[in-house]
């Protein structure tokens, strides 16, 4: 017997495990899990586990970030890579170029140069940012908390320091925003939830500390989906966040407010977090540059957990150069986060170009995304090819498996983190979050170990692939921004959280409705420099086409 395609034994296991955890389950939530497809990842994992023998060591036995010895049997398949043919047809459904937020609102690098030259004041910039928040955020709903007084005080301090010759660098005096998943001294960190609605923190997350050290002016904390567990802005407690490109459409999630705030000129950059695509999805839908760095490059100390081994923090900006500026201010080892790694800083030579680079292109992507998304993706790929990169078609049957395994690991770790609150405050979770996290109790008892064994195997296979290519590209999302409050699938972004490798979304085009469309580039571990310089090539090429 099945319940709308879900085998009865899966539902029964769900009931047993929740009962053992002293968590109440009602029939409406069971049906909600089925209807929303939250049990589909469980079923996909069950199919994979039953069809495979697991002999690899689990991934957690290895210090992540070490270079693993390559297993010749785990290579990319042995067949020579085939050249990839970029579409030469004129786009039918999209218009080249991003939404142009950098022209409308300026860039972080641009205002930094003006501040240093005393052509503009941090106080003026901060007033302007706060005025935009006051005039626009009633409609967009991008800020959870506006820190007007603190921001103005920080701006005045920055101005005094710069006038006294104590310039700290390109973030000094620049208004930025922070996702409300990150602790900030003296503020409530809700994580988009009712459960933490009164949790005032008396310390700063490391990412916030580093923004302060760079002299940035934090104007507020941004909206997000509940506990960051949705790739849309759907939030049962604080409402959805509207897309500045068209307010009828969604920003994506979970870094919803960070995306809207930067796109609408309310901040020059913002911190987001990314567990399955939560930086890159809103960046793609809002027409921004969003980078998920290598796992371990940026500290997660002070960030409310979603998944210990999949979470990343990273910058969201209007340009690639701005993104590199924020990354360099945020990176570095942090002894308070055991995931943090002591690695050389990113040497982002954005003008080095891509001549001679080998770019792997996901074969069969046409079946994973709409025609307009594919057209936009080809625009970005053509810019890389024009600049001297060579494109190769990469057939990756494991790509879908990466997405499913990432979803399984996410559910297992998230449910462990939330178990106490699920047993004591279940009614305080919104429906989407509650049903999604409860669905993880349908996994078998040994699922976590099996996922970690598969993770080690797949990491080795991709390390072997990256002996043949320098970058890998897919579209960032399957479709343009959906209507307000509808989540966007992380089919194309989650695999790189599972691997832990750097990935970036860059705007390249707009739909007929004016909605942004982008390209995703991923690199090997710790190679953000190559990812950023390729992103810069795309951005520069499209800017040259537009005459700017």
C-alpha positions as a printed NumPy array, in Angstrom:
array([[  0.   ,   0.   ,   0.   ],
       [  1.106,   3.533,  -0.705],
       [ -0.004,   7.018,   0.291],
       [  0.031,   9.023,  -2.94 ],
       [  3.074,   7.089,  -4.125],
       [  4.889,   6.91 ,  -0.782],
       [  5.247,   3.293,   0.449],
       [  3.488,   2.475,   3.695],
       [  6.731,   1.29 ,   5.319],
       [  8.251,   4.763,   4.858],
       [  5.266,   6.388,   6.573],
       [  5.408,   3.788,   9.342],
       [  9.128,   4.377,   9.892],
       [  8.408,   8.105,  10.088],
       [  5.802,   7.505,  12.795],
       [  8.042,   5.191,  14.817],
       [ 11.059,   7.486,  14.737],
       [  9.023,  10.555,  15.684],
       [  7.383,   8.659,  18.516],
       [ 10.799,   7.593,  19.837],
       [ 11.895,  11.232,  19.686],
       [  8.739,  12.259,  21.602],
       [  7.544,  14.407,  18.731],
       [  3.82 ,  14.564,  18.007],
       [  2.749,  13.795,  14.447],
       [ -0.667,  14.573,  13.031],
       [ -2.232,  13.32 ,   9.821],
       [ -2.387,  16.79 ,   8.284],
       [  1.411,  17.046,   8.516],
       [  1.851,  13.588,   7.   ],
       [ -0.304,  14.556,   4.042],
       [  1.506,  17.889,   3.782],
       [  4.871,  16.114,   3.54 ],
       [  3.51 ,  13.916,   0.776],
       [  1.858,  16.768,  -1.115],
       [  4.917,  19.033,  -0.934],
       [  7.251,  16.259,  -2.058],
       [  9.319,  16.32 ,   1.13 ],
       [  9.467,  12.517,   1.203],
       [ 10.711,  12.257,  -2.386],
       [ 14.317,  12.779,  -1.278],
       [ 13.903,   9.944,   1.213],
       [ 12.592,   7.67 ,  -1.533],
       [ 15.44 ,   8.619,  -3.882],
       [ 17.969,   7.851,  -1.169],
       [ 16.293,   4.499,  -0.409],
       [ 16.552,   3.554,  -4.094],
       [ 20.234,   4.51 ,  -4.193],
       [ 21.059,   2.688,  -0.941],
       [ 19.336,  -0.515,  -2.033],
       [ 21.145,  -0.56 ,  -5.385],
       [ 24.694,   0.052,  -4.13 ],
       [ 27.282,  -1.577,  -1.925],
       [ 28.971,   0.858,   0.456],
       [ 32.639,   0.125,   1.148],
       [ 34.248,   3.579,   1.198],
       [ 35.31 ,   5.225,   4.423],
       [ 32.79 ,   7.826,   5.599],
       [ 33.698,  11.397,   4.714],
       [ 33.73 ,  12.5  ,   8.35 ],
       [ 36.843,  10.386,   9.01 ],
       [ 38.918,  12.713,   6.846],
       [ 39.979,  16.267,   7.713],
       [ 38.056,  18.093,   5.021],
       [ 40.151,  20.213,   2.726],
       [ 43.095,  17.865,   2.432],
       [ 43.936,  16.84 ,  -1.093],
       [ 42.806,  13.25 ,  -1.385],
       [ 44.832,  10.793,  -3.486],
       [ 43.066,  10.183,  -6.746],
       [ 41.528,   6.808,  -7.32 ],
       [ 41.932,   5.955, -11.036],
       [ 38.77 ,   3.855, -10.867],
       [ 36.822,   6.886,  -9.706],
       [ 37.705,   9.157, -12.601],
       [ 35.468,  11.058, -14.975],
       [ 34.82 ,   7.989, -17.094],
       [ 37.992,   7.727, -19.148],
       [ 36.462,   8.942, -22.419],
       [ 37.937,  12.121, -23.933],
       [ 35.876,  15.245, -23.278],
       [ 33.875,  16.453, -26.264],
       [ 33.845,  20.125, -27.317],
       [ 30.684,  21.922, -26.259],
       [ 28.78 ,  23.841, -28.915],
       [ 27.425,  27.152, -27.669],
       [ 24.211,  28.243, -29.347],
       [ 24.961,  30.757, -32.104],
       [ 21.317,  31.709, -32.537],
       [ 20.131,  35.11 , -31.42 ],
       [ 18.262,  34.737, -28.116],
       [ 14.517,  34.572, -28.628],
       [ 13.202,  34.763, -25.082],
       [ 15.787,  36.862, -23.252],
       [ 17.657,  40.133, -23.507],
       [ 21.416,  40.242, -22.972],
       [ 22.74 ,  41.918, -19.849],
       [ 21.759,  42.01 , -16.209],
       [ 19.261,  44.369, -14.594],
       [ 21.822,  47.174, -14.26 ],
       [ 21.655,  47.718, -10.511],
       [ 25.308,  48.825, -10.565],
       [ 24.434,  51.687, -12.949],
       [ 21.368,  52.699, -10.985],
       [ 22.843,  52.529,  -7.483],
       [ 26.621,  52.476,  -7.962],
       [ 29.132,  49.911,  -6.795],
       [ 30.979,  49.2  ,  -3.59 ],
       [ 34.323,  49.644,  -5.336],
       [ 33.137,  52.893,  -6.868],
       [ 31.993,  54.528,  -3.627],
       [ 35.072,  53.189,  -1.83 ],
       [ 37.266,  55.147,  -4.237],
       [ 35.102,  58.233,  -3.709],
       [ 35.299,  57.889,   0.074],
       [ 39.075,  57.549,  -0.025],
       [ 39.344,  60.621,  -2.247],
       [ 37.005,  62.581,   0.098],
       [ 34.535,  63.009,  -2.761],
       [ 31.699,  61.468,  -0.771],
       [ 31.068,  61.064,   2.927],
       [ 30.198,  57.789,   4.741],
       [ 27.548,  59.815,   6.554],
       [ 25.953,  60.882,   3.263],
       [ 26.016,  57.314,   1.936],
       [ 24.485,  55.922,   5.11 ],
       [ 21.729,  58.547,   5.144],
       [ 20.986,  57.69 ,   1.532],
       [ 20.826,  53.946,   2.32 ],
       [ 18.488,  54.532,   5.274],
       [ 16.26 ,  56.79 ,   3.166],
       [ 15.972,  54.056,   0.535],
       [ 15.085,  51.542,   3.22 ],
       [ 12.405,  53.882,   4.555],
       [ 10.912,  54.499,   1.123],
       [ 11.14 ,  51.   ,  -0.4  ],
       [ 11.155,  48.391,   2.304],
       [  7.496,  48.742,   3.186],
       [  6.803,  47.055,  -0.132],
       [  9.848,  44.801,  -0.487],
       [ 10.03 ,  43.496,   3.119],
       [ 13.779,  42.925,   2.978],
       [ 14.789,  44.007,   6.504],
       [ 14.071,  42.213,   9.749],
       [ 15.743,  44.972,  11.734],
       [ 16.948,  48.444,  10.687],
       [ 19.845,  49.782,  12.76 ],
       [ 19.536,  53.466,  11.92 ],
       [ 21.138,  54.939,  15.04 ],
       [ 23.973,  52.428,  15.134],
       [ 24.622,  52.869,  11.434],
       [ 24.803,  56.636,  11.651],
       [ 27.173,  56.41 ,  14.62 ],
       [ 29.391,  53.98 ,  12.707],
       [ 29.326,  56.263,   9.645],
       [ 30.402,  59.274,  11.7  ],
       [ 33.196,  57.244,  13.283],
       [ 34.344,  56.044,   9.849],
       [ 34.379,  59.597,   8.539],
       [ 36.478,  60.789,  11.473],
       [ 38.93 ,  57.924,  11.092],
       [ 39.367,  58.488,   7.362],
       [ 39.876,  62.226,   7.853],
       [ 42.525,  61.388,  10.461],
       [ 44.385,  59.218,   7.937],
       [ 43.236,  55.91 ,   9.43 ],
       [ 41.699,  54.458,   6.264],
       [ 41.096,  50.707,   6.705],
       [ 40.327,  49.672,   3.139],
       [ 37.538,  49.565,   0.572],
       [ 34.746,  48.646,   3.013],
       [ 35.516,  51.564,   5.317],
       [ 32.402,  53.721,   5.629],
       [ 30.348,  51.673,   3.13 ],
       [ 26.746,  50.666,   4.057],
       [ 26.191,  46.891,   4.066],
       [ 23.592,  44.488,   5.464],
       [ 23.728,  41.18 ,   7.343],
       [ 21.389,  38.189,   7.136],
       [ 19.432,  37.691,  10.352],
       [ 20.999,  34.269,  10.809],
       [ 24.209,  35.867,  12.1  ],
       [ 24.659,  37.023,  15.674],
       [ 25.206,  40.728,  16.184],
       [ 25.833,  42.111,  19.631],
       [ 22.777,  43.717,  21.208],
       [ 20.337,  42.561,  18.517],
       [ 17.804,  39.753,  18.296],
       [ 18.813,  37.024,  15.867],
       [ 15.497,  35.475,  14.828],
       [ 16.813,  33.171,  12.073],
       [ 13.459,  33.965,  10.463],
       [ 11.627,  32.105,  13.216],
       [  9.122,  32.6  ,  16.005],
       [ 11.144,  30.3  ,  18.249],
       [ 14.101,  32.719,  18.349],
       [ 12.04 ,  35.893,  18.18 ],
       [ 13.343,  37.045,  21.574],
       [ 16.914,  35.72 ,  21.407],
       [ 19.104,  38.772,  21.958],
       [ 22.787,  37.994,  21.443],
       [ 25.652,  39.535,  23.421],
       [ 28.367,  38.717,  20.872],
       [ 29.113,  39.096,  17.176],
       [ 29.417,  36.346,  14.613],
       [ 32.927,  36.206,  13.14 ],
       [ 31.646,  37.491,   9.801],
       [ 30.142,  40.513,  11.575],
       [ 33.35 ,  41.064,  13.551],
       [ 35.314,  41.139,  10.312],
       [ 32.921,  43.626,   8.716],
       [ 33.365,  45.861,  11.753],
       [ 37.157,  45.451,  11.544],
       [ 37.031,  46.534,   7.899],
       [ 35.086,  49.653,   8.897],
       [ 31.84 ,  48.688,   7.157],
       [ 28.608,  50.359,   8.254],
       [ 25.923,  47.748,   8.983],
       [ 22.509,  49.297,   8.285],
       [ 20.397,  46.312,   9.331],
       [ 19.652,  42.605,   9.453],
       [ 17.757,  41.074,   6.564],
       [ 14.727,  38.81 ,   6.184],
       [ 15.059,  35.133,   5.442],
       [ 12.997,  31.966,   5.232],
       [ 12.379,  30.226,   8.546],
       [ 15.648,  28.769,   9.873],
       [ 16.981,  29.114,   6.3  ],
       [ 15.165,  25.906,   5.325],
       [ 13.515,  27.07 ,   2.11 ],
       [ 14.936,  28.237,  -1.23 ],
       [ 12.086,  30.754,  -1.417],
       [ 11.1  ,  33.775,   0.637],
       [  8.035,  31.997,   2.003],
       [  8.018,  32.76 ,   5.732],
       [  4.972,  31.987,   7.867],
       [  5.96 ,  34.514,  10.543],
       [  7.342,  37.571,   8.742],
       [  5.984,  37.298,   5.222],
       [  7.644,  36.971,   1.806],
       [ 10.214,  39.336,   0.267],
       [  9.427,  40.942,  -3.074],
       [ 11.829,  41.027,  -6.002],
       [ 13.032,  44.554,  -6.854],
       [ 12.997,  43.627, -10.554],
       [  9.246,  43.005, -10.34 ],
       [  7.456,  43.011,  -6.953],
       [  4.971,  40.361,  -8.087],
       [  7.82 ,  37.818,  -8.103],
       [  9.927,  36.114,  -5.464],
       [ 13.508,  36.85 ,  -4.45 ],
       [ 14.402,  33.249,  -3.782],
       [ 15.82 ,  32.104,  -0.475],
       [ 16.876,  31.654,   2.06 ],
       [ 18.927,  34.881,   1.855],
       [ 15.843,  36.674,   0.553],
       [ 16.259,  40.037,   2.228],
       [ 19.978,  40.201,   1.478],
       [ 19.203,  39.799,  -2.213],
       [ 16.466,  42.418,  -2.276],
       [ 18.431,  44.92 ,  -0.171],
       [ 21.443,  44.925,  -2.487],
       [ 19.393,  44.867,  -5.686],
       [ 17.265,  47.812,  -4.518],
       [ 20.225,  49.984,  -3.511],
       [ 19.643,  49.758,   0.237],
       [ 23.139,  48.346,   0.808],
       [ 26.271,  47.996,  -1.332],
       [ 26.711,  44.395,  -0.272],
       [ 25.229,  41.901,   2.114],
       [ 26.091,  38.704,   3.917],
       [ 24.1  ,  35.629,   3.   ],
       [ 24.385,  31.971,   3.908],
       [ 24.171,  29.029,   1.531],
       [ 23.337,  25.425,   2.493],
       [ 21.856,  24.277,  -0.813],
       [ 21.826,  27.479,  -2.866],
       [ 20.646,  30.17 ,  -0.462],
       [ 23.139,  32.762,  -1.742],
       [ 23.18 ,  31.754,  -5.406],
       [ 19.414,  31.326,  -5.847],
       [ 18.467,  34.848,  -4.66 ],
       [ 21.496,  36.237,  -6.513],
       [ 20.28 ,  34.608,  -9.723],
       [ 16.664,  35.722,  -9.262],
       [ 17.56 ,  39.281,  -8.222],
       [ 20.333,  39.899, -10.756],
       [ 23.297,  39.928,  -8.371],
       [ 26.681,  38.294,  -7.985],
       [ 26.479,  35.686,  -5.22 ],
       [ 29.443,  33.568,  -4.12 ],
       [ 29.44 ,  30.418,  -2.015],
       [ 33.111,  30.066,  -1.066],
       [ 34.869,  26.792,  -0.341],
       [ 33.603,  25.158,   2.836],
       [ 35.979,  26.243,   5.599],
       [ 37.286,  29.445,   4.022],
       [ 34.87 ,  31.673,   5.965],
       [ 34.012,  31.097,   9.606],
       [ 30.463,  30.164,  10.552],
       [ 30.936,  31.023,  14.223],
       [ 27.824,  32.874,  15.397],
       [ 25.591,  31.624,  12.582],
       [ 22.441,  29.726,  13.58 ],
       [ 22.94 ,  26.223,  12.253],
       [ 20.938,  24.614,   9.464],
       [ 23.388,  21.855,   8.478],
       [ 26.8  ,  21.657,  10.145],
       [ 28.561,  20.214,   7.101],
       [ 26.693,  22.03 ,   4.304],
       [ 26.369,  25.618,   5.618],
       [ 28.486,  28.387,   4.067],
       [ 28.541,  32.147,   4.584],
       [ 29.354,  34.451,   1.672],
       [ 28.903,  37.833,  -0.02 ],
       [ 26.122,  39.118,  -2.27 ],
       [ 26.948,  42.201,  -4.346],
       [ 26.127,  44.077,  -7.53 ],
       [ 29.453,  43.323,  -9.257],
       [ 32.202,  40.71 ,  -9.25 ],
       [ 34.806,  43.203,  -8.033],
       [ 32.568,  44.132,  -5.1  ],
       [ 32.195,  40.447,  -4.28 ],
       [ 35.958,  39.937,  -4.23 ],
       [ 36.348,  42.934,  -1.915],
       [ 33.895,  41.502,   0.591],
       [ 35.371,  37.998,   0.357],
       [ 38.85 ,  39.245,   1.163],
       [ 37.548,  41.094,   4.227],
       [ 35.637,  38.052,   5.497],
       [ 38.038,  35.149,   4.9  ],
       [ 40.545,  33.709,   7.302],
       [ 41.024,  31.02 ,   9.904],
       [ 38.933,  31.188,  13.07 ],
       [ 39.829,  28.946,  15.989],
       [ 36.266,  29.233,  17.322],
       [ 34.9  ,  27.285,  14.326],
       [ 36.377,  23.807,  13.937],
       [ 35.276,  23.815,  10.287],
       [ 37.51 ,  26.796,   9.551],
       [ 40.7  ,  26.019,   7.615],
       [ 44.082,  27.711,   7.615],
       [ 44.553,  28.256,   3.875],
       [ 46.229,  30.988,   1.799],
       [ 43.996,  34.016,   1.152],
       [ 42.32 ,  34.458,  -2.211],
       [ 44.55 ,  36.301,  -4.662],
       [ 41.757,  37.558,  -6.884],
       [ 43.438,  38.832, -10.056],
       [ 40.214,  39.801, -11.796],
       [ 41.954,  41.012, -14.941],
       [ 43.921,  37.851, -15.64 ],
       [ 41.282,  36.566, -18.034],
       [ 40.419,  32.989, -18.955],
       [ 42.53 ,  32.307, -22.027],
       [ 43.567,  28.679, -21.972],
       [ 41.144,  27.657, -19.234],
       [ 39.109,  24.478, -19.714],
       [ 35.454,  24.883, -18.789],
       [ 33.32 ,  21.791, -18.327],
       [ 29.683,  22.309, -19.29 ],
       [ 26.966,  20.098, -17.851],
       [ 25.556,  17.841, -20.565],
       [ 21.79 ,  17.472, -20.621],
       [ 21.113,  20.753, -18.823],
       [ 18.353,  21.481, -21.342],
       [ 16.22 ,  18.93 , -19.501],
       [ 16.844,  20.619, -16.139],
       [ 15.882,  24.202, -16.996],
       [ 13.499,  26.259, -19.109],
       [ 14.488,  27.442, -22.609],
       [ 14.951,  31.044, -21.44 ],
       [ 17.282,  29.938, -18.639],
       [ 19.295,  27.865, -21.138],
       [ 19.475,  30.809, -23.567],
       [ 20.8  ,  33.053, -20.814],
       [ 23.317,  30.411, -19.734],
       [ 24.62 ,  30.177, -23.302],
       [ 25.126,  33.944, -23.332],
       [ 27.499,  33.599, -20.398],
       [ 29.258,  30.579, -21.896],
       [ 29.779,  32.457, -25.164],
       [ 31.545,  35.257, -23.283],
       [ 33.979,  32.746, -21.781],
       [ 34.623,  31.194, -25.172],
       [ 35.091,  34.609, -26.779],
       [ 37.692,  35.45 , -24.127],
       [ 39.745,  32.347, -24.929],
       [ 38.38 ,  29.578, -22.732],
       [ 37.691,  26.177, -24.252],
       [ 34.317,  24.589, -23.497],
       [ 33.888,  20.853, -23.067],
       [ 30.707,  18.845, -22.651],
       [ 30.75 ,  16.858, -19.414],
       [ 28.336,  13.987, -19.008],
       [ 27.759,  13.641, -15.26 ],
       [ 25.245,  10.966, -14.357],
       [ 26.186,  11.629, -10.703],
       [ 24.932,  15.222, -10.793],
       [ 21.37 ,  14.353,  -9.836],
       [ 22.686,  11.951,  -7.216],
       [ 24.686,  14.79 ,  -5.647],
       [ 21.495,  16.818,  -5.305],
       [ 19.593,  13.938,  -3.674],
       [ 22.401,  13.06 ,  -1.296],
       [ 22.82 ,  16.701,  -0.347],
       [ 19.111,  16.847,   0.457],
       [ 19.381,  13.703,   2.56 ],
       [ 22.339,  14.999,   4.551],
       [ 20.612,  18.353,   5.004],
       [ 17.492,  16.683,   6.406],
       [ 19.436,  14.417,   8.748],
       [ 21.556,  17.213,  10.224],
       [ 18.702,  19.715,  10.418],
       [ 16.396,  17.319,  12.222],
       [ 19.137,  16.565,  14.771],
       [ 19.648,  20.278,  15.45 ],
       [ 15.92 ,  20.925,  15.865],
       [ 14.918,  17.784,  17.765],
       [ 14.533,  19.453,  21.176],
       [ 12.351,  22.277,  19.851],
       [ 10.35 ,  19.856,  17.726],
       [  9.473,  17.898,  20.855],
       [  8.68 ,  20.978,  22.992],
       [  7.601,  23.801,  20.652],
       [  6.295,  22.085,  17.534],
       [  3.375,  24.516,  17.167],
       [  5.796,  27.467,  16.902],
       [  7.169,  26.233,  13.561],
       [  5.497,  27.413,  10.368],
       [  3.874,  24.712,   8.254],
       [  6.518,  24.543,   5.507],
       [  9.448,  24.364,   7.921],
       [  7.692,  21.96 ,  10.291],
       [  6.702,  19.467,   7.626],
       [ 10.051,  19.594,   5.852],
       [ 12.094,  18.949,   8.984],
       [  9.736,  16.232,  10.273],
       [ 10.083,  14.389,   6.958],
       [ 13.732,  13.644,   7.787],
       [ 12.59 ,  11.188,  10.45 ],
       [ 11.61 ,   8.839,   7.62 ],
       [ 15.264,   7.985,   6.921],
       [ 16.679,   4.625,   8.006],
       [ 18.915,   4.517,  11.106],
       [ 22.12 ,   4.033,   9.11 ],
       [ 21.366,   6.738,   6.513],
       [ 23.876,   9.293,   7.821],
       [ 26.809,   6.882,   7.54 ],
       [ 25.758,   5.743,   4.069],
       [ 25.473,   9.359,   2.886],
       [ 28.94 ,  10.123,   4.217],
       [ 30.386,   7.08 ,   2.45 ],
       [ 28.825,   8.221,  -0.808],
       [ 30.129,  11.736,  -0.21 ],
       [ 33.728,  10.54 ,  -0.039],
       [ 33.312,   8.494,  -3.213],
       [ 31.783,  11.392,  -5.146],
       [ 34.4  ,  13.866,  -3.923],
       [ 37.11 ,  11.617,  -5.358],
       [ 35.283,  11.335,  -8.665],
       [ 34.986,  15.097,  -8.965],
       [ 38.601,  15.625,  -7.96 ],
       [ 39.497,  13.355, -10.862],
       [ 37.226,  15.343, -13.188],
       [ 38.979,  18.556, -12.179],
       [ 42.251,  17.09 , -13.413],
       [ 40.733,  17.55 , -16.874],
       [ 38.938,  20.889, -16.435],
       [ 39.523,  24.142, -14.538],
       [ 35.907,  25.232, -14.092],
       [ 32.473,  23.68 , -14.33 ],
       [ 29.304,  25.473, -15.407],
       [ 25.554,  24.992, -15.12 ],
       [ 22.596,  27.338, -15.041],
       [ 22.074,  28.505, -11.432],
       [ 18.322,  27.858, -11.294],
       [ 15.802,  25.814, -13.317],
       [ 13.545,  28.787, -14.114],
       [ 13.175,  32.552, -13.763],
       [ 11.835,  34.003, -10.515],
       [  8.495,  32.402,  -9.586],
       [  5.546,  34.302,  -8.195],
       [  5.917,  35.719,  -4.702],
       [  6.417,  33.145,  -1.933],
       [  7.005,  30.135,  -4.19 ],
       [ 10.315,  28.314,  -3.535],
       [ 12.821,  27.737,  -6.34 ],
       [ 14.343,  24.219,  -6.624],
       [ 18.039,  23.864,  -5.728],
       [ 18.565,  21.16 ,  -8.339],
       [ 21.573,  22.961,  -9.832],
       [ 23.124,  24.552,  -6.747],
       [ 22.968,  21.925,  -3.965],
       [ 25.583,  19.58 ,  -5.518],
       [ 28.322,  22.115,  -4.765],
       [ 27.338,  22.309,  -1.101],
       [ 27.675,  18.533,  -0.919],
       [ 31.151,  18.789,  -2.478],
       [ 32.036,  21.922,  -0.506],
       [ 33.571,  23.606,  -3.556],
       [ 33.271,  27.301,  -4.523],
       [ 30.428,  28.34 ,  -6.823],
       [ 29.178,  31.705,  -8.037],
       [ 26.079,  33.037,  -9.791],
       [ 26.518,  35.94 , -12.227],
       [ 23.705,  37.852, -14.011],
       [ 23.789,  37.614, -17.809],
       [ 20.302,  38.356, -19.163],
       [ 16.673,  39.301, -18.492],
       [ 13.411,  37.608, -19.368],
       [ 10.654,  39.369, -21.295],
       [  9.196,  40.407, -17.917],
       [ 12.538,  41.939, -16.971],
       [ 13.393,  39.162, -14.521],
       [ 17.126,  38.45 , -14.124],
       [ 18.75 ,  35.266, -15.419],
       [ 22.286,  34.049, -14.767],
       [ 25.089,  31.552, -15.115],
       [ 26.721,  29.409, -12.41 ],
       [ 30.446,  28.697, -12.319],
       [ 32.068,  26.231,  -9.925],
       [ 35.732,  25.61 ,  -9.219],
       [ 37.828,  23.112,  -7.328],
       [ 38.353,  23.481,  -3.604],
       [ 40.102,  26.73 ,  -2.543],
       [ 40.211,  28.053,  -6.118],
       [ 37.898,  31.06 ,  -5.707],
       [ 40.429,  33.114,  -7.687],
       [ 39.695,  31.251, -10.923],
       [ 35.946,  31.344, -10.298],
       [ 36.031,  35.112,  -9.727],
       [ 38.193,  35.913, -12.742],
       [ 35.909,  33.89 , -15.023],
       [ 32.901,  35.685, -13.555],
       [ 34.675,  38.993, -14.228],
       [ 35.205,  38.033, -17.882],
       [ 31.47 ,  37.434, -18.304],
       [ 30.524,  40.666, -16.553],
       [ 33.072,  42.722, -18.52 ],
       [ 32.044,  41.234, -21.84 ],
       [ 28.384,  41.965, -21.283],
       [ 29.158,  45.491, -20.063],
       [ 31.194,  46.138, -23.207],
       [ 28.279,  44.976, -25.327],
       [ 25.998,  47.467, -23.58 ],
       [ 28.425,  50.29 , -24.204],
       [ 29.23 ,  50.98 , -20.572]])
